[in-house]
Amino acid sequence: ANRHAWDSVDLAEMYMQKRGIPKRNLLKISVTDKETCNREEYDNEIAKPIKKKLLKSKLSDRPRCIMLMKGVPLKVAAVPLTDTEQAEIDGLNDRKKKFSEQLKQATNADEKERIKVGLATMVKKIKAFKWEHNTGASVDSELSLVLADAYPLPMWVPNPFFLGFKGQTVQVSKSDVIMVSRLDAPNEQIVQRMIDDAIAAEKIGLKEKAYFDARYKDPGDKKVTGYGLYDKSIHLAADRIREKKRLTVVLEDTQKLFQPGECPQAALYCGWYKLAHYVDAFDWVPGAIGYHIASSECWTLRKGDSQVWCKRMLEDGVTVTIGPVGEPYLQAFPLPEVFFGLLAEGKLTVAECYLLSVPYLSWKMVLVGDPLYRPFTGQD
């Protein structure tokens, strides 16, 4: 919890009391209460005290999950470019612009082809530069590697727990990884409601309806990649929930999104792709879990007029959601069939289901909700 955010410590203590978490597990840090911190603030005021606290614990007693309370920053800003780096990218952009202008004026076919090759080379170099300097991340995803001695900051680090990477060699070991979740929302009343709803839903088991919003028909056994892969995964997630017969499954498989009023008694949701504009189609039941596959949908959890899906879903009544703080690229989202499939088994917590389904760490994703929540506890 953040000492500099007036409600952070109080919310942490309330959560700990309701979940029976020992007082010794509370760590009060002192950091900006803004949603974004710089890399130095992250290293010294967030990561350093958390790592010290974890390493003080005996290995057998070490917590397996870090819970970030409202008031802890959401994003780590990218490391600023040096003057030399800025000059390099400015030069590449200038050369790209010149090639584009030359292409417009060229009339000879051979000359056009030569210019196109030069333009393509500049585009490739600019992309590589941006890739190498993309060091921004969510605080949450960065903290998942707080125990690791070293790892590359640019872009992402493959998650050794992700089921899709099973059997593959990755950069970090499982012992380097810790689960991370946050209880955060536009105001403290919503955080309190999220805690209470999760606990209440566990007692009776999550019920009612699961809504899955694919964009295309199920391709069956046809091999798919990219967008097709994730769309197929939404179909498979619907199948997993349907097989368990816990909830009524509603599947939309056209490019039309669910519209206002079309999703009463919503307990689960996964769909795409409406960028930064929540569609209020849902009447969420207590304990509801859902996420929308689109860029930057967890860019803010506070800004009053923002319509990003994570913020608006929390305001509208959802209990757990997932989203990125920036452009994550599609393959960084938790795979719907894995996340919802594990969730429906009823054996793992939300945080565990998330860890097994999210492909990359030190990146953009955030899990918002009670990490101890198991929505189908005790249900056959």
C-alpha positions as a LaTeX table, in Angstrom:
\begin{tabular}{lrrr}
\hline
Residue & $x$ (\AA) & $y$ (\AA) & $z$ (\AA) \\
\hline
Ala1 & 0.00 & 0.00 & 0.00 \\
Asn2 & 1.11 & 3.57 & $-0.67$ \\
Arg3 & 1.53 & 5.91 & 2.31 \\
His4 & 1.13 & 8.87 & $-0.06$ \\
Ala5 & $-2.37$ & 7.84 & $-1.18$ \\
Trp6 & $-4.89$ & 8.61 & 1.54 \\
Asp7 & $-7.08$ & 5.52 & 1.10 \\
Ser8 & $-4.44$ & 2.94 & 0.14 \\
Val9 & $-3.44$ & 1.69 & 3.60 \\
Asp10 & $-7.02$ & 1.67 & 4.92 \\
Leu11 & $-8.18$ & $-0.42$ & 1.96 \\
Ala12 & $-5.27$ & $-2.81$ & 2.43 \\
Glu13 & $-6.07$ & $-3.32$ & 6.10 \\
Met14 & $-9.74$ & $-3.89$ & 5.33 \\
Tyr15 & $-8.89$ & $-6.47$ & 2.67 \\
Met16 & $-6.44$ & $-8.24$ & 4.98 \\
Gln17 & $-9.00$ & $-8.45$ & 7.75 \\
Lys18 & $-11.65$ & $-9.91$ & 5.45 \\
Arg19 & $-9.27$ & $-12.45$ & 3.92 \\
Gly20 & $-7.46$ & $-13.35$ & 7.15 \\
Ile21 & $-4.06$ & $-12.14$ & 5.91 \\
Pro22 & $-1.42$ & $-11.69$ & 8.67 \\
Lys23 & $-0.51$ & $-8.10$ & 9.57 \\
Arg24 & 3.16 & $-8.85$ & 8.90 \\
Asn25 & 2.32 & $-9.23$ & 5.20 \\
Leu26 & 1.49 & $-5.54$ & 4.80 \\
Leu27 & 4.24 & $-3.42$ & 3.26 \\
Lys28 & 3.76 & 0.34 & 3.23 \\
Ile29 & 5.78 & 2.05 & 0.50 \\
Ser30 & 6.27 & 5.75 & $-0.20$ \\
Val31 & 5.90 & 6.62 & $-3.86$ \\
Thr32 & 4.00 & 9.05 & $-6.06$ \\
Asp33 & 0.24 & 8.60 & $-5.98$ \\
Lys34 & 0.02 & 9.38 & $-9.70$ \\
Glu35 & $-0.81$ & 6.57 & $-12.12$ \\
Thr36 & 2.58 & 6.81 & $-13.82$ \\
Cys37 & 6.03 & 6.66 & $-12.24$ \\
Asn38 & 9.43 & 6.85 & $-13.90$ \\
Arg39 & 11.94 & 3.99 & $-13.95$ \\
Glu40 & 13.99 & 5.44 & $-11.07$ \\
Glu41 & 10.89 & 5.73 & $-8.87$ \\
Tyr42 & 9.88 & 2.20 & $-9.76$ \\
Asp43 & 13.33 & 0.78 & $-8.99$ \\
Asn44 & 13.95 & 2.62 & $-5.73$ \\
Glu45 & 10.52 & 3.22 & $-4.23$ \\
Ile46 & 8.53 & 0.19 & $-5.40$ \\
Ala47 & 10.73 & $-2.73$ & $-6.49$ \\
Lys48 & 13.54 & $-2.30$ & $-3.95$ \\
Pro49 & 11.42 & $-2.37$ & $-0.75$ \\
Ile50 & 9.19 & $-5.16$ & $-2.11$ \\
Lys51 & 12.17 & $-7.33$ & $-3.04$ \\
Lys52 & 13.77 & $-6.70$ & 0.35 \\
Lys53 & 10.53 & $-7.69$ & 2.11 \\
Leu54 & 10.20 & $-10.88$ & 0.06 \\
Leu55 & 13.81 & $-11.94$ & 0.54 \\
Lys56 & 13.52 & $-11.49$ & 4.31 \\
Ser57 & 10.92 & $-14.28$ & 4.34 \\
Lys58 & 12.03 & $-17.88$ & 4.63 \\
Leu59 & 11.72 & $-19.56$ & 1.25 \\
Ser60 & 9.02 & $-21.91$ & 2.57 \\
Asp61 & 6.99 & $-18.97$ & 3.93 \\
Arg62 & 7.57 & $-16.51$ & 1.09 \\
Pro63 & 4.35 & $-15.00$ & $-0.29$ \\
Arg64 & 3.51 & $-16.20$ & $-3.80$ \\
Cys65 & 1.54 & $-13.12$ & $-4.78$ \\
Ile66 & 2.01 & $-9.35$ & $-4.54$ \\
Met67 & $-1.21$ & $-7.40$ & $-4.10$ \\
Leu68 & $-1.06$ & $-3.73$ & $-5.14$ \\
Met69 & $-3.66$ & $-1.52$ & $-3.53$ \\
Lys70 & $-5.34$ & 1.54 & $-4.99$ \\
Gly71 & $-2.86$ & 4.41 & $-4.94$ \\
Val72 & 0.15 & 2.43 & $-6.14$ \\
Pro73 & 1.22 & 3.61 & $-9.63$ \\
Leu74 & $-0.18$ & 1.68 & $-12.57$ \\
Lys75 & 2.51 & 2.34 & $-15.20$ \\
Val76 & 6.30 & 2.58 & $-15.46$ \\
Ala77 & 7.21 & 5.17 & $-18.08$ \\
Ala78 & 9.69 & 4.26 & $-20.79$ \\
Val79 & 13.30 & 5.23 & $-20.16$ \\
Pro80 & 13.84 & 8.61 & $-21.93$ \\
Leu81 & 16.00 & 8.58 & $-25.04$ \\
Thr82 & 19.49 & 10.00 & $-24.79$ \\
Asp83 & 20.43 & 12.90 & $-27.08$ \\
Thr84 & 22.29 & 10.44 & $-29.30$ \\
Glu85 & 19.32 & 8.08 & $-29.50$ \\
Gln86 & 16.92 & 10.94 & $-30.23$ \\
Ala87 & 19.18 & 12.15 & $-33.02$ \\
Glu88 & 19.26 & 8.61 & $-34.44$ \\
Ile89 & 15.48 & 8.21 & $-34.59$ \\
Asp90 & 15.04 & 11.77 & $-35.91$ \\
Gly91 & 17.49 & 10.96 & $-38.69$ \\
Leu92 & 15.67 & 7.75 & $-39.60$ \\
Asn93 & 12.32 & 9.57 & $-39.70$ \\
Asp94 & 13.78 & 12.33 & $-41.88$ \\
Arg95 & 15.14 & 9.76 & $-44.35$ \\
Lys96 & 11.80 & 7.97 & $-44.41$ \\
Lys97 & 10.05 & 11.27 & $-45.15$ \\
Lys98 & 12.46 & 12.03 & $-48.01$ \\
Phe99 & 11.94 & 8.60 & $-49.56$ \\
Ser100 & 8.15 & 9.12 & $-49.35$ \\
Glu101 & 8.43 & 12.50 & $-51.08$ \\
Gln102 & 10.71 & 11.09 & $-53.77$ \\
Leu103 & 8.28 & 8.25 & $-54.43$ \\
Lys104 & 5.46 & 10.72 & $-55.09$ \\
Gln105 & 7.57 & 12.58 & $-57.67$ \\
Ala106 & 9.18 & 9.57 & $-59.37$ \\
Thr107 & 7.95 & 8.64 & $-62.85$ \\
Asn108 & 10.46 & 5.99 & $-63.94$ \\
Ala109 & 9.53 & 2.42 & $-62.94$ \\
Asp110 & 13.11 & 1.45 & $-62.01$ \\
Glu111 & 13.51 & 4.61 & $-59.98$ \\
Lys112 & 10.24 & 3.92 & $-58.13$ \\
Glu113 & 11.40 & 0.41 & $-57.30$ \\
Arg114 & 14.71 & 1.72 & $-55.94$ \\
Ile115 & 12.93 & 4.28 & $-53.79$ \\
Lys116 & 10.50 & 1.67 & $-52.49$ \\
Val117 & 13.41 & $-0.50$ & $-51.37$ \\
Gly118 & 14.95 & 2.46 & $-49.54$ \\
Leu119 & 11.62 & 3.34 & $-47.92$ \\
Ala120 & 11.06 & $-0.24$ & $-46.78$ \\
Thr121 & 14.55 & $-0.29$ & $-45.27$ \\
Met122 & 13.84 & 2.89 & $-43.28$ \\
Val123 & 10.49 & 1.53 & $-42.06$ \\
Lys124 & 12.24 & $-1.65$ & $-40.92$ \\
Lys125 & 14.98 & 0.29 & $-39.11$ \\
Ile126 & 12.45 & 2.56 & $-37.37$ \\
Lys127 & 10.47 & $-0.46$ & $-36.22$ \\
Ala128 & 13.63 & $-2.10$ & $-34.87$ \\
Phe129 & 14.62 & 1.10 & $-33.06$ \\
Lys130 & 11.22 & 1.42 & $-31.40$ \\
Trp131 & 11.30 & $-2.26$ & $-30.43$ \\
Glu132 & 14.72 & $-1.85$ & $-28.80$ \\
His133 & 13.62 & 1.23 & $-26.85$ \\
Asn134 & 10.13 & 0.11 & $-25.79$ \\
Thr135 & 10.83 & $-0.06$ & $-22.05$ \\
Gly136 & 7.45 & 1.09 & $-20.70$ \\
Ala137 & 5.41 & $-1.45$ & $-18.75$ \\
Ser138 & 2.73 & $-1.87$ & $-16.17$ \\
Val139 & 4.05 & $-1.75$ & $-12.61$ \\
Asp140 & 2.28 & $-5.07$ & $-12.06$ \\
Ser141 & 3.91 & $-6.95$ & $-14.92$ \\
Glu142 & 7.33 & $-5.52$ & $-14.05$ \\
Leu143 & 6.94 & $-6.63$ & $-10.44$ \\
Ser144 & 6.25 & $-10.19$ & $-11.52$ \\
Leu145 & 10.04 & $-10.39$ & $-12.09$ \\
Val146 & 11.10 & $-8.45$ & $-8.99$ \\
Leu147 & 12.98 & $-11.54$ & $-7.73$ \\
Ala148 & 14.94 & $-11.97$ & $-10.97$ \\
Asp149 & 18.56 & $-10.79$ & $-10.88$ \\
Ala150 & 18.54 & $-9.48$ & $-14.44$ \\
Tyr151 & 16.37 & $-9.49$ & $-17.55$ \\
Pro152 & 16.10 & $-7.30$ & $-20.67$ \\
Leu153 & 13.91 & $-4.21$ & $-20.28$ \\
Pro154 & 12.97 & $-3.61$ & $-23.94$ \\
Met155 & 9.72 & $-5.27$ & $-24.93$ \\
Trp156 & 8.61 & $-8.42$ & $-23.10$ \\
Val157 & 10.00 & $-11.48$ & $-21.33$ \\
Pro158 & 8.33 & $-14.86$ & $-22.09$ \\
Asn159 & 6.45 & $-16.21$ & $-19.07$ \\
Pro160 & 7.81 & $-19.63$ & $-18.00$ \\
Phe161 & 4.42 & $-20.50$ & $-16.45$ \\
Phe162 & 2.43 & $-19.86$ & $-19.66$ \\
Leu163 & 1.00 & $-23.19$ & $-20.78$ \\
Gly164 & 1.63 & $-22.29$ & $-24.42$ \\
Phe165 & 5.39 & $-22.22$ & $-23.77$ \\
Lys166 & 5.46 & $-25.59$ & $-21.98$ \\
Gly167 & 8.63 & $-27.48$ & $-22.88$ \\
Gln168 & 10.29 & $-24.39$ & $-24.39$ \\
Thr169 & 13.41 & $-22.65$ & $-23.05$ \\
Val170 & 12.71 & $-19.10$ & $-21.84$ \\
Gln171 & 14.87 & $-16.31$ & $-20.41$ \\
Val172 & 13.79 & $-16.54$ & $-16.77$ \\
Ser173 & 13.04 & $-19.47$ & $-14.50$ \\
Lys174 & 9.82 & $-20.15$ & $-12.61$ \\
Ser175 & 11.60 & $-19.35$ & $-9.34$ \\
Asp176 & 12.11 & $-15.78$ & $-10.64$ \\
Val177 & 8.37 & $-15.20$ & $-11.07$ \\
Ile178 & 5.79 & $-14.06$ & $-8.53$ \\
Met179 & 2.08 & $-13.50$ & $-9.12$ \\
Val180 & 0.85 & $-9.89$ & $-9.08$ \\
Ser181 & $-2.66$ & $-8.48$ & $-8.89$ \\
Arg182 & $-4.15$ & $-5.16$ & $-7.83$ \\
Leu183 & $-7.29$ & $-3.93$ & $-6.12$ \\
Asp184 & $-7.77$ & $-0.62$ & $-7.84$ \\
Ala185 & $-10.64$ & 1.41 & $-9.27$ \\
Pro186 & $-11.80$ & 5.00 & $-9.79$ \\
Asn187 & $-12.81$ & 5.28 & $-6.11$ \\
Glu188 & $-12.52$ & 3.42 & $-2.80$ \\
Gln189 & $-16.21$ & 2.42 & $-2.76$ \\
Ile190 & $-15.71$ & 0.36 & $-5.93$ \\
Val191 & $-12.65$ & $-1.36$ & $-4.42$ \\
Gln192 & $-14.66$ & $-2.24$ & $-1.32$ \\
Arg193 & $-17.45$ & $-3.61$ & $-3.52$ \\
Met194 & $-14.96$ & $-5.71$ & $-5.52$ \\
Ile195 & $-13.67$ & $-7.30$ & $-2.31$ \\
Asp196 & $-17.13$ & $-7.98$ & $-0.92$ \\
Asp197 & $-18.50$ & $-9.33$ & $-4.21$ \\
Ala198 & $-15.63$ & $-11.78$ & $-4.63$ \\
Ile199 & $-16.07$ & $-13.16$ & $-1.12$ \\
Ala200 & $-19.86$ & $-13.35$ & $-1.44$ \\
Ala201 & $-19.73$ & $-15.05$ & $-4.86$ \\
Glu202 & $-17.35$ & $-17.72$ & $-3.54$ \\
Lys203 & $-19.89$ & $-18.83$ & $-0.97$ \\
Ile204 & $-22.54$ & $-19.76$ & $-3.52$ \\
Gly205 & $-20.52$ & $-20.10$ & $-6.71$ \\
Leu206 & $-20.75$ & $-17.78$ & $-9.69$ \\
Lys207 & $-24.01$ & $-18.29$ & $-11.59$ \\
Glu208 & $-26.11$ & $-16.95$ & $-14.50$ \\
Lys209 & $-24.63$ & $-16.26$ & $-17.98$ \\
Ala210 & $-21.31$ & $-16.23$ & $-19.83$ \\
Tyr211 & $-21.04$ & $-13.96$ & $-22.88$ \\
Phe212 & $-18.40$ & $-14.50$ & $-25.57$ \\
Asp213 & $-18.11$ & $-12.04$ & $-28.44$ \\
Ala214 & $-16.12$ & $-13.49$ & $-31.34$ \\
Arg215 & $-15.88$ & $-11.78$ & $-34.73$ \\
Tyr216 & $-16.03$ & $-14.81$ & $-37.01$ \\
Lys217 & $-17.57$ & $-18.27$ & $-37.21$ \\
Asp218 & $-15.68$ & $-21.13$ & $-35.60$ \\
Pro219 & $-13.06$ & $-22.25$ & $-38.17$ \\
Gly220 & $-13.18$ & $-25.81$ & $-36.85$ \\
Asp221 & $-9.98$ & $-27.75$ & $-37.49$ \\
Lys222 & $-8.63$ & $-25.19$ & $-39.94$ \\
Lys223 & $-5.19$ & $-23.86$ & $-38.89$ \\
Val224 & $-5.39$ & $-20.22$ & $-37.80$ \\
Thr225 & $-2.87$ & $-17.58$ & $-36.69$ \\
Gly226 & $-2.89$ & $-13.98$ & $-35.45$ \\
Tyr227 & $-6.39$ & $-12.57$ & $-35.11$ \\
Gly228 & $-7.84$ & $-15.88$ & $-36.20$ \\
Leu229 & $-6.04$ & $-17.67$ & $-33.38$ \\
Tyr230 & $-7.51$ & $-15.43$ & $-30.69$ \\
Asp231 & $-10.93$ & $-15.51$ & $-32.26$ \\
Lys232 & $-10.77$ & $-19.32$ & $-32.26$ \\
Ser233 & $-9.65$ & $-19.14$ & $-28.62$ \\
Ile234 & $-12.82$ & $-17.21$ & $-27.73$ \\
His235 & $-14.86$ & $-20.01$ & $-29.32$ \\
Leu236 & $-12.88$ & $-22.58$ & $-27.32$ \\
Ala237 & $-13.39$ & $-20.59$ & $-24.11$ \\
Ala238 & $-17.14$ & $-20.72$ & $-24.72$ \\
Asp239 & $-16.83$ & $-24.48$ & $-25.23$ \\
Arg240 & $-14.94$ & $-24.91$ & $-21.95$ \\
Ile241 & $-17.61$ & $-23.07$ & $-19.99$ \\
Arg242 & $-20.40$ & $-24.88$ & $-21.82$ \\
Glu243 & $-18.84$ & $-28.27$ & $-21.01$ \\
Lys244 & $-18.89$ & $-27.54$ & $-17.28$ \\
Lys245 & $-22.60$ & $-26.68$ & $-17.39$ \\
Arg246 & $-22.09$ & $-24.04$ & $-14.72$ \\
Leu247 & $-23.42$ & $-21.09$ & $-16.70$ \\
Thr248 & $-25.65$ & $-20.44$ & $-19.70$ \\
Val249 & $-23.34$ & $-19.58$ & $-22.61$ \\
Val250 & $-24.22$ & $-16.90$ & $-25.15$ \\
Leu251 & $-21.90$ & $-16.69$ & $-28.16$ \\
Glu252 & $-21.94$ & $-13.81$ & $-30.67$ \\
Asp253 & $-19.91$ & $-14.81$ & $-33.75$ \\
Thr254 & $-20.32$ & $-11.89$ & $-36.13$ \\
Gln255 & $-18.49$ & $-8.56$ & $-36.30$ \\
Lys256 & $-21.35$ & $-6.93$ & $-34.40$ \\
Leu257 & $-20.55$ & $-6.31$ & $-30.72$ \\
Phe258 & $-23.06$ & $-6.95$ & $-27.97$ \\
Gln259 & $-25.19$ & $-3.82$ & $-27.74$ \\
Pro260 & $-26.73$ & $-2.01$ & $-24.74$ \\
Gly261 & $-29.23$ & $-4.21$ & $-22.93$ \\
Glu262 & $-28.23$ & $-7.45$ & $-24.70$ \\
Cys263 & $-26.27$ & $-9.03$ & $-21.83$ \\
Pro264 & $-28.40$ & $-9.37$ & $-18.66$ \\
Gln265 & $-27.10$ & $-11.41$ & $-15.69$ \\
Ala266 & $-23.53$ & $-11.31$ & $-17.02$ \\
Ala267 & $-21.13$ & $-13.46$ & $-14.97$ \\
Leu268 & $-18.31$ & $-13.96$ & $-17.51$ \\
Tyr269 & $-17.30$ & $-12.01$ & $-20.60$ \\
Cys270 & $-14.61$ & $-12.03$ & $-23.24$ \\
Gly271 & $-14.78$ & $-10.23$ & $-26.56$ \\
Trp272 & $-13.28$ & $-7.71$ & $-28.96$ \\
Tyr273 & $-12.71$ & $-5.16$ & $-30.64$ \\
Lys274 & $-14.03$ & $-1.73$ & $-29.65$ \\
Leu275 & $-11.06$ & 0.51 & $-28.89$ \\
Ala276 & $-11.27$ & 2.72 & $-25.77$ \\
His277 & $-15.06$ & 2.89 & $-25.93$ \\
Tyr278 & $-16.91$ & 0.64 & $-23.49$ \\
Val279 & $-20.26$ & $-0.61$ & $-24.75$ \\
Asp280 & $-22.65$ & $-0.78$ & $-21.80$ \\
Ala281 & $-24.30$ & $-4.03$ & $-22.84$ \\
Phe282 & $-23.92$ & $-5.74$ & $-19.47$ \\
Asp283 & $-25.85$ & $-6.15$ & $-16.26$ \\
Trp284 & $-23.02$ & $-7.62$ & $-14.16$ \\
Val285 & $-23.83$ & $-10.05$ & $-11.36$ \\
Pro286 & $-21.78$ & $-9.85$ & $-8.14$ \\
Gly287 & $-18.45$ & $-11.61$ & $-8.72$ \\
Ala288 & $-18.46$ & $-11.13$ & $-12.51$ \\
Ile289 & $-15.19$ & $-11.56$ & $-14.42$ \\
Gly290 & $-14.46$ & $-10.26$ & $-17.90$ \\
Tyr291 & $-11.98$ & $-8.65$ & $-20.24$ \\
His292 & $-12.03$ & $-6.98$ & $-23.65$ \\
Ile293 & $-9.25$ & $-7.66$ & $-26.14$ \\
Ala294 & $-8.15$ & $-4.22$ & $-27.38$ \\
Ser295 & $-5.16$ & $-1.92$ & $-26.94$ \\
Ser296 & $-4.63$ & 0.29 & $-23.87$ \\
Glu297 & $-7.89$ & $-0.67$ & $-22.15$ \\
Cys298 & $-6.19$ & $-0.30$ & $-18.75$ \\
Trp299 & $-4.38$ & 2.91 & $-19.68$ \\
Thr300 & $-6.10$ & 4.56 & $-16.73$ \\
Leu301 & $-8.31$ & 3.45 & $-13.86$ \\
Arg302 & $-8.98$ & 7.00 & $-12.65$ \\
Lys303 & $-9.44$ & 9.55 & $-15.42$ \\
Gly304 & $-13.04$ & 10.67 & $-15.09$ \\
Asp305 & $-14.07$ & 10.92 & $-18.75$ \\
Ser306 & $-12.14$ & 7.88 & $-19.98$ \\
Gln307 & $-14.18$ & 5.16 & $-21.67$ \\
Val308 & $-11.48$ & 2.46 & $-21.61$ \\
Trp309 & $-12.98$ & $-0.93$ & $-20.89$ \\
Cys310 & $-11.26$ & $-1.82$ & $-17.62$ \\
Lys311 & $-12.21$ & 1.41 & $-15.87$ \\
Arg312 & $-15.77$ & 1.43 & $-17.19$ \\
Met313 & $-16.35$ & $-2.26$ & $-16.44$ \\
Leu314 & $-15.31$ & $-1.67$ & $-12.83$ \\
Glu315 & $-17.59$ & 1.35 & $-12.59$ \\
Asp316 & $-20.41$ & $-0.72$ & $-14.06$ \\
Gly317 & $-20.07$ & $-3.59$ & $-11.57$ \\
Val318 & $-17.48$ & $-6.15$ & $-12.70$ \\
Thr319 & $-15.37$ & $-7.77$ & $-9.96$ \\
Val320 & $-12.27$ & $-8.85$ & $-11.92$ \\
Thr321 & $-10.90$ & $-7.58$ & $-15.21$ \\
Ile322 & $-7.70$ & $-7.67$ & $-17.27$ \\
Gly323 & $-6.19$ & $-5.14$ & $-19.66$ \\
Pro324 & $-3.04$ & $-3.48$ & $-21.01$ \\
Val325 & $-1.65$ & $-0.06$ & $-20.06$ \\
Gly326 & $-0.42$ & 0.55 & $-23.62$ \\
Glu327 & $-0.10$ & $-1.21$ & $-26.98$ \\
Pro328 & 0.58 & $-4.83$ & $-25.99$ \\
Tyr329 & 0.26 & $-6.52$ & $-29.41$ \\
Leu330 & $-2.39$ & $-9.19$ & $-29.69$ \\
Gln331 & $-0.21$ & $-12.14$ & $-28.68$ \\
Ala332 & 0.37 & $-10.62$ & $-25.23$ \\
Phe333 & $-3.24$ & $-11.04$ & $-24.08$ \\
Pro334 & $-4.16$ & $-13.97$ & $-21.83$ \\
Leu335 & $-5.38$ & $-16.78$ & $-24.06$ \\
Pro336 & $-9.17$ & $-16.92$ & $-23.42$ \\
Glu337 & $-9.48$ & $-20.71$ & $-23.66$ \\
Val338 & $-6.74$ & $-21.15$ & $-21.03$ \\
Phe339 & $-7.90$ & $-18.43$ & $-18.62$ \\
Phe340 & $-11.59$ & $-19.29$ & $-18.67$ \\
Gly341 & $-10.97$ & $-23.02$ & $-18.96$ \\
Leu342 & $-8.84$ & $-23.07$ & $-15.81$ \\
Leu343 & $-11.28$ & $-20.77$ & $-14.05$ \\
Ala344 & $-14.16$ & $-23.16$ & $-14.76$ \\
Glu345 & $-12.25$ & $-26.07$ & $-13.23$ \\
Gly346 & $-12.75$ & $-24.38$ & $-9.85$ \\
Lys347 & $-9.40$ & $-25.43$ & $-8.41$ \\
Leu348 & $-7.25$ & $-22.36$ & $-9.00$ \\
Thr349 & $-7.50$ & $-18.75$ & $-7.91$ \\
Val350 & $-7.96$ & $-15.91$ & $-10.37$ \\
Ala351 & $-4.27$ & $-14.99$ & $-9.99$ \\
Glu352 & $-3.17$ & $-18.55$ & $-10.76$ \\
Cys353 & $-5.42$ & $-18.77$ & $-13.84$ \\
Tyr354 & $-3.99$ & $-15.47$ & $-15.04$ \\
Leu355 & $-0.37$ & $-16.53$ & $-14.53$ \\
Leu356 & $-0.87$ & $-19.72$ & $-16.54$ \\
Ser357 & $-2.63$ & $-17.91$ & $-19.40$ \\
Val358 & $-0.62$ & $-14.68$ & $-19.88$ \\
Pro359 & 2.25 & $-15.15$ & $-22.37$ \\
Tyr360 & 4.61 & $-12.31$ & $-21.37$ \\
Leu361 & 5.97 & $-10.55$ & $-18.29$ \\
Ser362 & 7.74 & $-7.19$ & $-17.85$ \\
Trp363 & 5.15 & $-5.89$ & $-20.29$ \\
Lys364 & 1.79 & $-4.13$ & $-20.42$ \\
Met365 & $-0.83$ & $-6.41$ & $-18.84$ \\
Val366 & $-2.65$ & $-5.86$ & $-15.54$ \\
Leu367 & $-4.90$ & $-8.16$ & $-13.50$ \\
Val368 & $-7.41$ & $-6.08$ & $-11.52$ \\
Gly369 & $-9.23$ & $-7.93$ & $-8.75$ \\
Asp370 & $-8.87$ & $-10.10$ & $-5.67$ \\
Pro371 & $-6.13$ & $-12.64$ & $-6.50$ \\
Leu372 & $-7.56$ & $-15.15$ & $-3.98$ \\
Tyr373 & $-10.96$ & $-15.22$ & $-5.66$ \\
Arg374 & $-12.16$ & $-18.63$ & $-6.88$ \\
Pro375 & $-15.59$ & $-18.09$ & $-8.46$ \\
Phe376 & $-16.55$ & $-21.78$ & $-8.70$ \\
Thr377 & $-15.35$ & $-23.01$ & $-5.32$ \\
Gly378 & $-17.22$ & $-26.12$ & $-4.23$ \\
Gln379 & $-19.20$ & $-26.51$ & $-7.44$ \\
Asp380 & $-19.08$ & $-29.87$ & $-9.22$ \\
\hline
\end{tabular}
